[in-house]
Amino acid sequence: VSAAVTRLVPLTVGWSTLPLDFFLAGEPGEIRFPVTAYLIDHPAGLTVFDTGLGPTYIRPDGAALAGKFDIERSGAIDARLEQIGVDPATITRAIVSHLHLDHAGGLALVPNARIVVQRAERDYAYAGQARGYNRDEFDTGQDFELVDGEYDLFGDGSVLLSPTPGHTPGHQSARVRTRAGVAVLAGDACNLRRSLDELRLPTFGDDLEEYRRSLLKFARWQQDGAHICFSHDPDFWSTMAPGRAWPSADADGR
Ligand SMILES: [Zn+2]
């Protein structure tokens, strides 16, 4: 029997604009999309999943847009937590799907959290060969809790981490059991609803064959009744109610 978390709260923690083929190979044009994270409230400790864009990109509220990554001060993970009544200093763990700058950027803003990451991802990030990693923002002096493969975070089945490589070598996703069902926090292994519905690969990835196998994992979880939370899908996030426990009564389904 698996326990449920007390609450799961989706959060938006920045915005980005990139060519659409970063998500769907062959598609023209650009896409503006939210950068996302979650609070996972469990009796054994407050946890976040991903941390959004960090200090490198944070601009004062109201200041002009600076580039393809955009976050106002009031949109950063620490501010988002305060807005829902959570002191960022009380976060004990920060699970990161992977260490790219739009997922690990806010780690320093939850300063007492251990960084829960797959060992393969930590090693790849520190090797420093790939783009998309800001070492300053993940090499913060916070402790790492390294994961090798499948991991039951609290030992009660409520938060299950699972490798979903392809985007990066050590990418992981989380299945979170709430009283209303299981939410799959996809990270960049499944960016858009169309990625899954059409089994569409991005143009770039560490290993696109692994990416395809990871997409098939999401398809199985979905068949088993889980709700897939597409990390960067603007249409999907327009149905979410950031800052409210999931599933929110005023979100229109899903
Ligand atoms: Zn990424």
Boltz pocket constraint, residues with backbone or C-beta under 6 A from the ligand:
constraints:
  - pocket:
      binder: B
      contacts: [[A, 98], [A, 100], [A, 132], [A, 167], [A, 188]]
      max_distance: 6.0
